[in-house]
């Protein structure tokens, strides 16, 4: 008889940040417009051309669904912009990107303090794995007053690499002592979900980013409207 073993109990949850904990468009549309105009030093045509290079329509303040900003690291974004701002070194470009990211407005996907507090009360370890840099990531989490609710926070420059590689997620396991099969990765992009699969974790997609359900579903164990639906999903999988 072929008996499939039940899944391991969930002991930890690691979240992507932008598009998952926070609404993607509110944060990054404002960031892109501010950064591009600052880097272009008042040259609106240059700002528009540079925006097009990263999949951002400056006039409409809207990202394309395949924009590199959605899942790219600051280093990858800087490389796409380099030809438009030859007076900025790669390091200066990344510094400027991160400065504007730290100032970007944050809109919580759902009220974060009560949700994350409730998850911790279940005994779950919590982490953040983002392709943003660590400094602005921590600034965003501190602004939302949730930085202290996480056991692990990693950006693409934290020494673990960026997604879709699994380094950040495995770093969370190493720090918390959990095995990947007891952790759930929650994200809004295929990069997030591919990283979770590569780490050996279950994966949950949310629809608070720019990717539609049909793009995310092949990489996810379930697709939720937002992270507010996570407790109900956990109840279904019977966290002890």
C-alpha positions as CSV (number, residue, x, y, z in Angstrom):
1,X,0.0,0.0,0.0
2,X,1.3,3.5,-0.9
3,X,0.8,5.6,2.2
4,X,1.9,9.3,1.9
5,X,3.3,10.7,5.0
6,X,1.5,13.8,6.4
7,X,3.3,17.1,6.1
8,X,5.5,18.2,8.9
9,X,3.9,20.6,11.4
10,X,4.5,24.3,10.6
11,X,7.0,25.8,13.1
12,X,8.1,28.9,11.2
13,X,7.0,31.4,8.5
14,X,9.3,33.5,6.4
15,X,7.9,36.4,4.5
16,X,8.9,38.4,1.5
17,X,8.6,42.2,2.3
18,X,7.4,44.2,-0.6
19,X,4.1,43.0,-2.1
20,X,3.7,40.7,0.9
21,X,4.0,42.5,4.2
22,X,3.5,45.9,2.4
23,X,1.5,46.8,-0.7
24,X,3.9,46.9,-3.6
25,X,2.5,49.8,-5.6
26,X,2.1,52.3,-2.8
27,X,5.8,51.9,-1.8
28,X,7.7,51.4,-5.0
29,X,5.8,53.7,-7.3
30,X,6.6,56.6,-5.0
31,X,10.2,55.4,-4.7
32,X,10.7,55.1,-8.4
33,X,9.5,58.6,-9.2
34,X,11.5,60.1,-6.4
35,X,14.7,58.2,-7.3
36,X,14.5,58.8,-11.1
37,X,13.9,62.6,-10.7
38,X,16.7,62.9,-8.2
39,X,19.2,61.0,-10.3
40,X,18.2,62.9,-13.4
41,X,18.7,66.2,-11.7
42,X,15.6,67.8,-13.2
43,X,15.9,66.3,-16.7
44,X,12.4,64.9,-17.0
45,X,13.1,63.2,-20.4
46,X,16.1,61.4,-18.9
47,X,14.0,60.3,-15.9
48,X,11.4,58.9,-18.3
49,X,14.0,57.0,-20.3
50,X,15.6,55.5,-17.3
51,X,12.2,54.6,-15.9
52,X,11.5,52.7,-19.1
53,X,14.7,50.7,-18.6
54,X,13.4,49.3,-15.3
55,X,9.8,48.8,-16.4
56,X,8.4,52.0,-14.8
57,X,6.2,54.4,-16.7
58,X,7.0,57.7,-15.0
59,X,4.1,59.7,-16.5
60,X,1.5,57.1,-15.3
61,X,3.5,56.2,-12.1
62,X,3.0,52.5,-12.9
63,X,5.2,49.4,-13.1
64,X,5.0,46.8,-15.8
65,X,4.4,43.3,-14.5
66,X,7.8,42.2,-15.7
67,X,9.7,45.2,-14.1
68,X,13.1,44.2,-12.6
69,X,12.1,46.2,-9.5
70,X,9.5,43.6,-8.6
71,X,12.0,40.9,-7.6
72,X,15.4,42.4,-8.5
73,X,18.2,43.3,-6.0
74,X,19.5,46.9,-5.8
75,X,22.7,45.7,-7.6
76,X,20.6,44.3,-10.5
77,X,18.5,47.5,-10.7
78,X,21.6,49.6,-10.7
79,X,23.1,47.6,-13.6
80,X,19.9,48.3,-15.7
81,X,20.2,52.0,-15.0
82,X,24.0,52.4,-15.4
83,X,23.8,53.5,-19.1
84,X,21.4,56.3,-18.3
85,X,23.5,57.8,-15.4
86,X,27.2,57.4,-16.4
87,X,28.2,60.0,-13.9
88,X,27.2,57.7,-11.0
89,X,29.5,54.8,-10.0
90,X,27.8,51.5,-9.2
91,X,28.3,52.1,-5.5
92,X,26.9,55.7,-5.7
93,X,23.9,54.4,-7.7
94,X,23.2,51.7,-5.0
95,X,23.6,54.3,-2.3
96,X,21.0,56.5,-4.0
97,X,18.6,53.6,-4.6
98,X,18.8,52.6,-0.9
99,X,18.5,56.2,0.4
100,X,15.3,56.7,-1.5
101,X,14.0,53.2,-0.6
102,X,14.4,54.0,3.1
103,X,12.2,57.1,2.6
104,X,9.5,55.4,0.6
105,X,6.0,55.4,2.1
106,X,4.8,52.1,3.5
107,X,1.2,50.8,3.3
108,X,0.7,47.6,5.3
109,X,-1.0,44.8,3.3
110,X,-3.0,44.1,6.4
111,X,-2.5,45.5,10.0
112,X,0.8,43.9,10.8
113,X,1.1,44.2,14.5
114,X,-2.0,42.1,15.4
115,X,-1.3,39.5,12.7
116,X,2.4,39.0,13.5
117,X,1.7,39.0,17.3
118,X,-1.0,36.3,16.8
119,X,1.5,34.2,14.8
120,X,4.1,34.5,17.5
121,X,1.5,33.5,20.1
122,X,1.1,30.3,18.1
123,X,4.8,29.6,18.9
124,X,5.9,30.3,15.3
125,X,9.3,31.7,14.4
126,X,9.1,34.5,11.9
127,X,11.5,35.9,9.4
128,X,11.8,38.3,6.5
129,X,13.7,37.6,3.3
130,X,13.8,40.4,0.8
131,X,15.7,41.4,-2.3
132,X,15.7,44.9,-1.0
133,X,18.8,45.9,0.9
134,X,18.9,45.2,4.6
135,X,19.1,48.8,5.8
136,X,15.9,50.1,4.1
137,X,14.2,46.8,4.9
138,X,14.8,47.3,8.6
139,X,13.8,50.9,8.4
140,X,10.4,49.9,6.8
141,X,9.8,47.2,9.4
142,X,10.7,49.6,12.2
143,X,8.4,52.3,10.8
144,X,5.6,49.7,11.0
145,X,6.7,48.8,14.6
146,X,7.2,45.2,13.7
147,X,10.9,44.8,13.5
148,X,11.0,43.3,17.0
149,X,8.5,40.6,16.0
150,X,10.9,38.9,13.7
151,X,13.6,36.4,14.6
152,X,15.5,36.9,11.3
153,X,15.7,39.8,8.8
154,X,17.8,39.5,5.6
155,X,18.3,41.6,2.6
156,X,20.1,40.8,-0.6
157,X,23.3,42.4,0.8
158,X,23.1,40.5,4.1
159,X,25.5,37.7,3.0
160,X,23.0,35.1,2.0
161,X,22.5,36.2,-1.6
162,X,19.1,37.1,-3.2
163,X,16.1,35.2,-4.3
164,X,15.3,32.9,-6.2
165,X,18.3,31.3,-4.6
166,X,17.5,29.8,-1.2
167,X,20.3,31.2,0.8
168,X,18.2,33.7,2.9
169,X,15.7,31.0,3.7
170,X,18.3,28.5,4.7
171,X,19.8,31.2,6.9
172,X,16.5,31.5,8.7
173,X,16.5,27.8,9.3
174,X,20.1,27.9,10.6
175,X,19.3,30.8,13.0
176,X,16.1,29.3,14.3
177,X,17.1,25.6,14.3
178,X,14.1,24.7,12.2
179,X,14.2,22.3,9.3
180,X,12.9,23.5,5.9
181,X,10.0,21.1,5.9
182,X,8.6,22.9,8.9
183,X,8.8,26.4,7.4
184,X,6.4,28.1,5.0
185,X,7.7,30.8,2.6
186,X,5.1,33.5,1.8
187,X,5.6,35.8,-1.2
188,X,4.1,37.7,-4.1
189,X,6.5,36.8,-6.9
190,X,7.8,33.7,-8.6
191,X,11.3,34.6,-7.2
192,X,9.9,34.2,-3.7
193,X,8.2,30.9,-4.4
194,X,11.1,29.4,-6.4
195,X,13.4,30.2,-3.4
196,X,11.0,28.5,-1.1
197,X,10.8,25.4,-3.3
198,X,14.6,25.4,-3.7
199,X,15.0,25.5,0.1
200,X,12.6,22.6,0.6
201,X,9.8,24.7,2.1
202,X,6.1,24.8,1.5
203,X,5.1,28.0,-0.4
204,X,2.2,30.4,-0.2
205,X,1.5,33.0,-2.8
206,X,-0.3,36.3,-2.0
207,X,-2.0,38.7,-4.5
208,X,-0.9,42.0,-3.0
209,X,2.0,42.4,-5.5
210,X,1.8,42.7,-9.3
211,X,1.8,39.0,-10.3
212,X,-1.6,37.5,-11.0
213,X,-2.9,34.2,-9.6
214,X,-2.2,32.2,-12.8
215,X,1.5,33.2,-12.8
216,X,2.0,32.3,-9.1
217,X,-0.2,29.2,-8.7
218,X,2.2,26.7,-10.4
219,X,4.9,27.5,-7.8
220,X,2.6,27.6,-4.7
221,X,0.9,25.1,-2.4
222,X,-1.9,27.7,-2.1
223,X,-2.7,31.2,-3.3
224,X,-4.1,33.6,-0.7
225,X,-5.6,37.0,-1.2
226,X,-3.2,38.5,1.3
227,X,-1.3,37.5,4.5
228,X,-4.5,38.1,6.5
229,X,-5.6,34.7,5.3
230,X,-2.6,33.0,6.7
231,X,-4.0,32.1,10.2
232,X,-7.0,30.3,8.5
233,X,-4.6,28.4,6.3
234,X,-2.5,27.4,9.3
235,X,-5.7,26.1,11.0
236,X,-6.4,23.9,8.0
237,X,-2.9,22.3,8.2
238,X,-3.4,21.8,11.9
239,X,-0.4,23.5,13.5
240,X,-0.1,21.7,16.9
